[in-house]
Amino acid sequence: MDTRGPKAPGGDALRDTAENLFQELQEHFQALIATLNLRNILFYRLEDLQKNVNDLMVQAGVEDPVSEQGARTVDQHLKM
């Protein structure tokens, strides 16, 4: 026995539309999460690269490592 009561006209179509919309939203949300995770990974890789470049510059005797200018560039890029 169906406990939901009588079916409304077009109820199946409405339910199907709502399920499709929910599925699309879920897919978009998962894509957004993947993009944010990738940005996070890339940020830390850039940070490590910057540290390595600074270490090499110090070892080479260059006086002005790329610390502040590079950090500002990375921060500005992540705010986009």
C-alpha positions in Angstrom: 0.0 0.0 0.0 1.3 3.5 -0.9 1.3 5.7 2.1 2.2 8.9 0.2 -1.5 9.5 -0.8 -3.0 10.2 -4.2 -0.6 11.2 -7.0 -0.8 14.8 -8.2 -1.0 15.3 -11.9 2.5 15.7 -13.3 4.0 14.6 -10.0 6.3 12.1 -11.7 7.6 14.7 -14.0 8.2 17.1 -11.2 10.0 14.5 -9.1 12.2 13.6 -12.1 13.0 17.2 -12.8 14.0 17.7 -9.1 16.2 14.6 -9.1 17.9 15.7 -12.3 18.5 19.2 -10.8 19.9 17.7 -7.6 22.2 15.4 -9.6 23.5 18.4 -11.6 24.1 20.4 -8.4 25.9 17.5 -6.9 28.2 17.2 -10.0 28.9 20.9 -10.0 29.7 20.8 -6.3 32.1 17.9 -6.8 33.8 19.7 -9.6 34.2 22.8 -7.4 35.7 20.8 -4.6 38.2 19.2 -7.1 39.1 22.7 -8.4 39.7 24.0 -4.9 41.8 21.0 -3.9 43.9 21.5 -7.1 44.4 25.2 -6.3 45.5 24.2 -2.7 48.0 21.7 -4.0 49.4 24.1 -6.6 49.7 26.8 -3.9 51.8 24.6 -1.7 53.9 23.5 -4.7 54.6 27.1 -5.6 55.4 27.9 -2.0 58.0 25.0 -2.0 59.4 26.1 -5.3 59.8 29.7 -3.9 61.7 28.3 -0.9 64.0 26.3 -3.1 64.7 29.3 -5.3 65.5 31.4 -2.3 67.8 28.7 -0.9 69.6 28.5 -4.2 69.9 32.3 -4.4 71.4 32.5 -0.9 73.9 29.7 -1.8 74.8 31.5 -5.0 75.5 34.7 -3.0 72.7 36.7 -4.6 71.6 39.4 -2.1 67.9 39.8 -2.8 65.9 36.5 -2.6 62.5 36.4 -4.2 60.6 36.2 -0.9 58.3 39.2 -0.7 57.6 39.8 -4.3 56.9 36.1 -5.0 54.7 35.8 -2.0 52.6 38.8 -3.1 52.2 37.3 -6.6 51.0 34.0 -5.2 48.6 35.7 -2.7 47.1 37.8 -5.5 46.7 34.8 -7.8 44.9 32.8 -5.1 42.4 35.7 -4.5 41.2 35.5 -8.1 
